């Protein structure tokens, strides 16, 4: 049984194929390129699976931001909160946890009890607590985002609420002669500080982190102060796509779509 | 008839035998279009913002409707009720105390009910006569409940309404009996409405009664209203006397006794999930820990405060929960 899952994120589209509940293929494409190079539009968006090098699948499930954006021809769209919940359940085998997903533009916090969503919170109006903020700040510092994520000690204080003002604040600190280590740590800590008020409503023992931020060891280190156990997913950026496949496999009614015939 | 206000369900047989017209102040509060006015009255008196809206609503409903006599439940309800009774007393309202003993022993319940009978000067024979009369009406309410979870012909809201109303029989037993008979004959003519998800609603009756219609949007219906059903005493006909009836009642006693009945109903009604409603600032929210641990069924805890409509956030939570619950049924 072969299932295709696509997670249309704000920065990247994640494509993943599962066969008999095992991941057999995964790829990331920039969102612009995905719509431009891998899709055709004829009233509805149709994904060109040949170009993605994917042949016959039994079921295709999509998720992502906004219902219209994810409504792909022949795909079953599911909401992304559910997709991420299923992804985390598949990847950890756990049924009770708090899931923190920090994506390019949005933050989702989901409480899972007995394998079902019982509470959720999304960021609103502002994306200063998201992955894109880390990217921008790494650019200002002219370090890679991976390098930046290594620093956690003695973070310099960054207080701006706004991600754009934070850049000038950071430049101010550079001008004051603050060391690079502390600047990097400051960026990581400032993201943690923005996540914290959202997380206070979600007390629990286990926190699972998804999205690109799961790769940021410093933020994970800060989060460990607040939870008994913090788990970074093995495939944090593919979690939504994995969830699509897992959902598909749980609810399968074999249709065996011949995509080449479309 | 002389009116007497209730803050929760009490042995109403005693009050009716004594010629009183019992009025459940919860119902007066929540069915009023100006329900928030009642909360305001209490807050102006000094009841804190951080107190259960039911307590404040009951207070406002009592004062605003000129009720001069109240049955004060001193044990078996919450400590907020105790303070409420003290404030009533301060305001010159006559308090007639009743207690559901924590021990939950039959002999202790008998003592309490006998004390209550003495206050109103009624005999055992008087109240048993009333009890048998009321049990006939309770059977009608049970019929509506059966039409809910067996025949699937009753909406969750109707199930709620026609059970919760038995706390005071809407102030007129004969009229209420006629109403129920008419409702039952109407319901029987309906086609069954089979929804994919069967839900239980546990905890105190909601401030937000729109929840019943809201869940139906997601192919779900509430076929069990825990506390409302307890108010309707579905096991009253089996009880040999009034003492047994108020012993076999899960609302005011320990949680283990309550859980045993919940487990029976979960299996009898083939429930897929449970919505556990708690009121903001109520100790019952902590009971959610025990219920989730002891009941092997998905449970969503939602909280109501002062509004009588579900807020956007609670709607989103319900939607996400029911969406995944539906996946389990695929």
Interface residues (C-beta under 8 A of the other chain):
Chain A: X79 X81 X82 X85 X110 X113 X114 X115 X116 X117 X118 X119 X120 X247 X250 X251
Chain B: X273 X292 X297 X298 X299 X300 X301 X316 X317 X320 X321 X323 X324 X325 X327 X330
